[in-house]
């Protein structure tokens, strides 16, 4: 694997409008983000020969629909199906496809219209009352061993892990709060972020509980949003418009035996995945200047920080309360506000943010000083799938 | 029971014997005929050794709370009167873990690792759910 280290690059990044975007579909948002990424790279649609896409699970062959809108016959294309771990997997597959000679310029994108969907009826009429956001098609939701007990949704699924971690290591809701507050502070410096009101411990603690141990601020946002990046060879990247960001390494690992099996709820697939990614990139946790950690729920950040070796297992609470995640901390994390405060796009915007931090495009209020290596994590498939991307300044 | 509004499980081809066992007041789980391990949820091959040879064996019904959550939000209208209610991941003595509810205990009193034992709750003529209540140490 390490022969691929620094051989491929992200050469353009883009975002759609984020948050509550009226009158647009997931596909439309992806179009917006892809256009922005291509413009950023100084590339045209006709330069693209690879499409690795993900969106709502109920859109069949999404990549084909996007190809039609982009006017691209793709040499290599697919819709990915590994939840929030898909987006980094797309970047990894892009590099591998280019290495194999299957494509030269690959667009990786993800978009969703979760906010709009929960507010619109079947005929696009606005609902009086929001529906429960659920991007899994009804026909594929569990019909036994769960719903009969009132067990629904990802909040509870991840909450079981949070509770077990609290039991084993004395982790508290104050620890979770430190994560939500740190990311909110970053979002306040990001004009595109959805949630920019100040957040303090009292507000966190007094918010309504969703599924205990998770309250409102432990849960990521329900967003309309999309993100995209363009991947090509580092050699070709030199001639393009944007400052390239090198792909130093990547890995995937999936605890496909199950979230409820073994110790998987407290030591996640990130543990095995990170070892592989560090080896690929030739770096370790001490080399990481900024991290973009998949934050579907506060607890998932805490446990991943441990699994990535930024602190020991069980010490995540103390680590996050030390101020480590702030812009001036030892590990500036989710510097755009993440999915808890910027927008939830299943990790795609975190790849964008990791790349932009290394390009050094921000003003001092939100730029990680001298950032050379960024780590991005992807977590999904509802808890068991993981991917890691390590990026380097060119 | 005719006004039972909560979701009623739809047995799969693989889980049918499990639900039939519950109807008869037994918690049957698959046990591998080769390696002797139990597993859950039901499937056609042992996830420990991939053997196809297995039998449905009664669990002791004893176990512990591996973890739990308390639902405050109503995700399904039939649970609107029940919030806050506990959903627990139960670890059976035989090893497998399964999702269920705890009964006869207040949410605030639930703890990880507390011992529990199965109770059978008939919700329809042909459907019984396994729930768990606090049990003395054994």
Boltz contact constraints between the chains, C-beta under 6 A:
constraints:
  - contact:
      token1: [A, 143]
      token2: [B, 10]
      max_distance: 6.0
  - contact:
      token1: [A, 144]
      token2: [B, 9]
      max_distance: 6.0
  - contact:
      token1: [A, 145]
      token2: [B, 41]
      max_distance: 6.0
  - contact:
      token1: [A, 145]
      token2: [B, 99]
      max_distance: 6.0
  - contact:
      token1: [A, 146]
      token2: [B, 99]
      max_distance: 6.0
  - contact:
      token1: [A, 147]
      token2: [B, 7]
      max_distance: 6.0
  - contact:
      token1: [A, 148]
      token2: [B, 7]
      max_distance: 6.0
  - contact:
      token1: [A, 148]
      token2: [B, 9]
      max_distance: 6.0
  - contact:
      token1: [A, 148]
      token2: [B, 129]
      max_distance: 6.0
  - contact:
      token1: [A, 149]
      token2: [B, 87]
      max_distance: 6.0
  - contact:
      token1: [A, 149]
      token2: [B, 99]
      max_distance: 6.0
  - contact:
      token1: [A, 149]
      token2: [B, 100]
      max_distance: 6.0
  - contact:
      token1: [A, 149]
      token2: [B, 101]
      max_distance: 6.0
  - contact:
      token1: [A, 150]
      token2: [B, 71]
      max_distance: 6.0
  - contact:
      token1: [A, 150]
      token2: [B, 79]
      max_distance: 6.0
  - contact:
      token1: [A, 150]
      token2: [B, 85]
      max_distance: 6.0
  - contact:
      token1: [A, 151]
      token2: [B, 87]
      max_distance: 6.0
  - contact:
      token1: [A, 151]
      token2: [B, 99]
      max_distance: 6.0
  - contact:
      token1: [A, 152]
      token2: [B, 75]
      max_distance: 6.0
  - contact:
      token1: [A, 153]
      token2: [B, 75]
      max_distance: 6.0
  - contact:
      token1: [A, 156]
      token2: [B, 69]
      max_distance: 6.0
  - contact:
      token1: [A, 159]
      token2: [B, 69]
      max_distance: 6.0
  - contact:
      token1: [A, 160]
      token2: [B, 67]
      max_distance: 6.0
  - contact:
      token1: [A, 160]
      token2: [B, 69]
      max_distance: 6.0
  - contact:
      token1: [A, 160]
      token2: [B, 89]
      max_distance: 6.0
  - contact:
      token1: [A, 163]
      token2: [B, 67]
      max_distance: 6.0
  - contact:
      token1: [A, 164]
      token2: [B, 67]
      max_distance: 6.0
  - contact:
      token1: [A, 167]
      token2: [B, 112]
      max_distance: 6.0
  - contact:
      token1: [A, 209]
      token2: [B, 72]
      max_distance: 6.0
  - contact:
      token1: [A, 210]
      token2: [B, 73]
      max_distance: 6.0
  - contact:
      token1: [A, 211]
      token2: [B, 69]
      max_distance: 6.0
  - contact:
      token1: [A, 211]
      token2: [B, 71]
      max_distance: 6.0
  - contact:
      token1: [A, 212]
      token2: [B, 70]
      max_distance: 6.0
  - contact:
      token1: [A, 260]
      token2: [B, 89]
      max_distance: 6.0
  - contact:
      token1: [A, 260]
      token2: [B, 97]
      max_distance: 6.0
